[in-house]
Amino acid sequence: MIQPMKIISGEELVALIPQKPPFVLISSLLRVTEDNCTTTFEIPENHVLCTHHKLQASGLIENMAQTCAAKLGYEYNLLGKPMPIGFIGDVRDFLCSELPAAGTLISTEIKIDNRVFDVTVISGKVFLEGREIASCKMKVFIEESKQ
C-alpha cells in the first residue's frame, strides 16, 4: 500500500506524466494505491480533443492512459527513479455512453489487472456526475528510462 497522499495538480502533476500541454487530459491526482488510481479532469473549452464542445472518445481513452501514467510516475517519483514512458499497445471492450461537455469535471479510475515484464494491463472507468460514461481494458507497454 502506498502512503497517504495529498492531491497533486498543476505543474507538479504534469511532471509525473510524459504528456505535455496541450495533450494533458488529467487535472488532479487524487488517490494512488498498489493496484488503483483515481484522477479528475476539468475539460477546457478549447482542448485539442474537443469537437463541438465535447471531449471525443479518443480523449476518454487517453484520459484513462494518462491516469495509469500518473500512477506510475507517482510511484517512480517516490522511489527516486526517472519517470518511465508508456505506450498504449491495445484497447479492448471500449464502451462509451456519453461524451462529456467542455467545462465539466470527469473522474477516472484505473485498476491494474496484471503486470507481466514491461506490459501493464488495466481496466479503466470514466465517470461524469457519478455516472459511468466510458470504460475499457488497455495494455500499456512501459519503457524504463535509460537515465
Order of alpha helices (4+ residues) and beta strands (2+ residues): beta-alpha-beta-beta-beta-beta-alpha-beta-beta-beta-beta
